[in-house]
Structure formats: structure tokens, C-alpha cells
Amino acid sequence: MPQLRYRSRSYRRIFKKTPGGKTVLRYKKKKPSKHICAKCGKFLHGVPRGRPYEINKLSKSKKRPNRPYGGNLCPECARKVFKQEARKE
């Protein structure tokens, strides 16, 4: 019987083969969902999926696109925002 904390479905069940040839059950936290654009809801490319401890190990340039609104808006929506800001001035 697994420990009480592992009984929920918030953990992925992974079958691992040990060097002794036995198959054991390991529990691992699930991956977070993909990041989405704040305006249109499209999936953002260039933003990695991972738990916070995995993301913290990455360099700053690999965490999100290096542009204004990078990691928050998709390129199309960001372009629209830039155009609106330029028209206001």
C-alpha cells in the first residue's frame, strides 16, 4: 500500500526497473500546464513547462522570450499592443 500522501492523483505513477531486475513504483509530481497568452489564450512558445525548482535551474534567457511582454503575450498580441502604443503618442 502506498503512503497516504501518494494516494491522490496529483502524483504520476512511474514504473522503474531497478538494477536487480525488480520493477518498482515511483511517484512523481505532474508537470504544470502550458503557459497561455493573457489576451487570446494561445499556447506560448519558448516558455518551458516545469516545476519551479526545475525552472530556477535554467538561465534567465531560457526561462522566457527576451522581449517586452515575453512570457505573458504571444507575438501577435504583443505586436498589436506596440502598434496601439505608437498610435497613442
Contacts in CASP RR format, 6 or more apart in sequence:
PFRMAT RR
TARGET T0000
AUTHOR 0000-0000-0000
METHOD contacts of the structure
MODEL  1
MPQLRYRSRSYRRIFKKTPGGKTVLRYKKKKPSKHICAKCGKFLHGVPRG
RPYEINKLSKSKKRPNRPYGGNLCPECARKVFKQEARKE
2 25 0 8 1.000
2 27 0 8 1.000
6 27 0 8 1.000
10 29 0 8 1.000
10 30 0 8 1.000
11 27 0 8 1.000
11 28 0 8 1.000
11 29 0 8 1.000
11 30 0 8 1.000
12 27 0 8 1.000
12 28 0 8 1.000
12 29 0 8 1.000
12 30 0 8 1.000
13 25 0 8 1.000
13 26 0 8 1.000
13 27 0 8 1.000
14 25 0 8 1.000
14 26 0 8 1.000
14 27 0 8 1.000
14 28 0 8 1.000
15 23 0 8 1.000
15 24 0 8 1.000
15 25 0 8 1.000
15 26 0 8 1.000
16 23 0 8 1.000
16 24 0 8 1.000
16 25 0 8 1.000
16 26 0 8 1.000
17 23 0 8 1.000
17 24 0 8 1.000
18 24 0 8 1.000
29 51 0 8 1.000
31 49 0 8 1.000
31 50 0 8 1.000
31 51 0 8 1.000
32 49 0 8 1.000
32 50 0 8 1.000
32 51 0 8 1.000
33 49 0 8 1.000
34 43 0 8 1.000
34 44 0 8 1.000
34 47 0 8 1.000
34 49 0 8 1.000
35 43 0 8 1.000
35 44 0 8 1.000
35 47 0 8 1.000
35 49 0 8 1.000
35 71 0 8 1.000
36 42 0 8 1.000
36 43 0 8 1.000
36 44 0 8 1.000
37 43 0 8 1.000
37 44 0 8 1.000
37 72 0 8 1.000
37 73 0 8 1.000
37 74 0 8 1.000
37 77 0 8 1.000
38 72 0 8 1.000
38 73 0 8 1.000
38 77 0 8 1.000
39 73 0 8 1.000
39 74 0 8 1.000
39 77 0 8 1.000
40 74 0 8 1.000
40 76 0 8 1.000
40 77 0 8 1.000
41 74 0 8 1.000
42 74 0 8 1.000
42 76 0 8 1.000
44 70 0 8 1.000
44 71 0 8 1.000
44 74 0 8 1.000
46 64 0 8 1.000
46 65 0 8 1.000
46 71 0 8 1.000
47 63 0 8 1.000
47 64 0 8 1.000
47 65 0 8 1.000
47 71 0 8 1.000
48 55 0 8 1.000
48 58 0 8 1.000
48 62 0 8 1.000
48 63 0 8 1.000
55 63 0 8 1.000
64 70 0 8 1.000
64 71 0 8 1.000
65 71 0 8 1.000
67 78 0 8 1.000
68 78 0 8 1.000
68 82 0 8 1.000
69 77 0 8 1.000
69 78 0 8 1.000
69 81 0 8 1.000
70 78 0 8 1.000
73 81 0 8 1.000
END
